[in-house]
Amino acid sequence: MKELRCKDVGFDCPGIVTGETEADVLQLAAQHAQEVHNVTITPEIAEQIKPLIHEA
């Protein structure tokens, strides 16, 4: 299982997105970013976020 903590991306948010794969986490993180933070994750931003995804 992989995870991404919203605070690791720089938001003051307790959110944690988990998924089976890096792609799953990125998709769910993009949804979270749009719904909660009103931020659209571009392919460039996704590349910057990938190194922050780690094993849960």
N, C-alpha and C positions, 0 to 999 in steps of 0.2 A: 504494500500500500504506500502511495506517495502522498505528500501533503505540502501545502503552502500556507504560511501564516500571513495574514493581511498586514500585520505590523512589520513583517520583514520587508514588505514592499514599500513601507513608509507611511502607511495610514495609521491613524490612532483608532484602531478597530480590533476587537478580539476575535474576528472571524478566522476560521481555519477551513480550508478547502481540501478535501481528500478525494483520491481516485485511484484506480488500479494502475493507470499509466500516466506519464507526463502529459500526454495529449488530453486525457480526461480532466486532469487538474487544471490545465490551461483553459479548457472550455468552461468549466465551472467557475474558475476565477474571473473569466471575462464576464460571465453572467452576474456574478456577485459585484464586480466593479461597476457594471452598468446600473444595476438595480439599487445598490446601496450608496455608491460613491458618485454616481452619474459620470463615470469615466469610461470611455471606449478604449478597449485594448487593441492597438494596432499590431500588425506583425512585428514591427520594430520593438515595441514595448514587450511583446511576448518573448522575443529573443533575450531581452534584458531580465525578464522574470525567470526564465528557465533555470539559471544557476541557483535560484533560491528554493527550488523544489527539492525536497529531500525525502528520505524514507521515514515513514511514520513510526 
